[in-house]
Amino acid sequence: MSQPLLSVRGLRKRFGGLIATDNVDLDVVEGEIHALIGPNGAGKTTLLTQLFGELSHDEGEIRLEGVPIDALATPQRVRRGLARTFQINQLLPDFSMLDNVALAVQARQGHSFRFFGDARRDKGLRQRAREHLTTAGLAHRAEVKVADLSHGEQKQLEFAIALACEPRVLLLDEPMAGLGHAESEQMVAMLSGLKGRVTMLLVEHDMDAVFALADRISVLVYGRIIATGTAQEIRDSADVRTAYLGEGDA
Ligand SMILES: Nc1ncnc2c1ncn2[C@@H]1O[C@H](COP(=O)(O)OP(=O)(O)OP(=O)(O)O)[C@@H](O)[C@H]1O
């Protein structure tokens, strides 16, 4: 296995008497889609939140490209190459897709969101934003206002905004949540098209999507990683079947 881009060792987080992440070891290697699955309350979102620096951990170490990032605040982690999409919508509804992505490109370049006008005029910014929309398969909808987009398109736009951060590792928090069947298929196709180009850690409950996309899967149960392997290895694991997938479902 090549050197991990993102490496986690012994990560632990307690909420009072509850251990939300318990001695977690995890490696995400360059180019892979690494899925993190587990039952409700297993600690998946807590782990992503710790990786992104919005929640401090009690013990353990997180390294990005070999460098410890534990002491860094979220904006510094973003500058080092971490990005995250959220379950919660954070888009500007009265602006077009292109405006929203151009603002993200502008922020990536270190400019303040105050210079709103620049993001709507600057040709370089808009060209870069268009490229990210093309990557996300949304170029044909670039001028459409966010308020007029479908829920699925908004989720894809959130992804394009995360791409504007030009991440080394992209943390995806339930991209399929709330999507209908056709929209999920579109999202899977979009993520599939980026396989090998963007390294992703994917938290997802939709097992069809996980098994279609993931190069490797880690299974989190009660805050502990109980197995890591290929889709086939995870399907074949008796421990995983017992703890999560349910006998007979795998
Ligand atoms: N800020 C907090 N304070 C106290 N307990 C918390 C806090 N955040 C999460 N928890 C608890 O930590 C555990 C892990 O929650 P988390 O949301 O990380 O699980 P999850 O695997 O993402 O679940 P889901 O799949 O339902 O989103 C849960 O028992 C949850 O109630």
The ligand as a MOL file (V3000), in Angstrom:
LIG
                    3D

  0  0  0     0  0            999 V3000
M  V30 BEGIN CTAB
M  V30 COUNTS 31 33 0 0 0
M  V30 BEGIN ATOM
M  V30 1 N -21.7940 16.9450 20.8950 0
M  V30 2 C -22.1470 15.7600 21.4150 0
M  V30 3 N -22.3810 15.6200 22.7360 0
M  V30 4 C -22.7270 14.4180 23.2630 0
M  V30 5 N -22.8630 13.2850 22.5490 0
M  V30 6 C -22.6490 13.3720 21.2100 0
M  V30 7 C -22.2820 14.6080 20.5680 0
M  V30 8 N -22.1380 14.3820 19.2420 0
M  V30 9 C -22.4050 13.0660 19.0540 0
M  V30 10 N -22.7040 12.4650 20.2270 0
M  V30 11 C -22.9960 11.0360 20.4240 0
M  V30 12 O -21.8860 10.3270 19.9180 0
M  V30 13 C -22.3190 9.1180 19.2800 0
M  V30 14 C -21.8250 9.1010 17.8540 0
M  V30 15 O -22.6230 10.0350 17.0990 0
M  V30 16 P -22.3590 10.3140 15.5350 0
M  V30 17 O -23.3330 11.3640 15.1230 0
M  V30 18 O -20.9300 10.5750 15.3120 0
M  V30 19 O -22.7630 8.9090 14.9020 0
M  V30 20 P -22.9700 8.5650 13.3520 0
M  V30 21 O -22.3040 7.2400 13.1370 0
M  V30 22 O -22.5360 9.6830 12.4970 0
M  V30 23 O -24.5420 8.3940 13.3020 0
M  V30 24 P -25.5600 8.6120 12.0520 0
M  V30 25 O -25.2580 7.5220 11.0890 0
M  V30 26 O -26.9010 8.4400 12.6880 0
M  V30 27 O -25.3260 9.9890 11.4910 0
M  V30 28 C -23.8310 9.0880 19.4090 0
M  V30 29 O -24.1750 8.2880 20.5300 0
M  V30 30 C -24.2020 10.5470 19.6330 0
M  V30 31 O -25.3930 10.6510 20.3780 0
M  V30 END ATOM
M  V30 BEGIN BOND
M  V30 1 1 1 2
M  V30 2 1 2 3
M  V30 3 2 2 7
M  V30 4 2 3 4
M  V30 5 1 4 5
M  V30 6 2 5 6
M  V30 7 1 6 7
M  V30 8 1 6 10
M  V30 9 1 7 8
M  V30 10 2 8 9
M  V30 11 1 9 10
M  V30 12 1 10 11
M  V30 13 1 11 12
M  V30 14 1 11 30
M  V30 15 1 12 13
M  V30 16 1 13 14
M  V30 17 1 13 28
M  V30 18 1 14 15
M  V30 19 1 15 16
M  V30 20 2 16 17
M  V30 21 1 16 18
M  V30 22 1 16 19
M  V30 23 1 19 20
M  V30 24 2 20 21
M  V30 25 1 20 22
M  V30 26 1 20 23
M  V30 27 1 23 24
M  V30 28 2 24 25
M  V30 29 1 24 26
M  V30 30 1 24 27
M  V30 31 1 28 29
M  V30 32 1 28 30
M  V30 33 1 30 31
M  V30 END BOND
M  V30 END CTAB
M  END
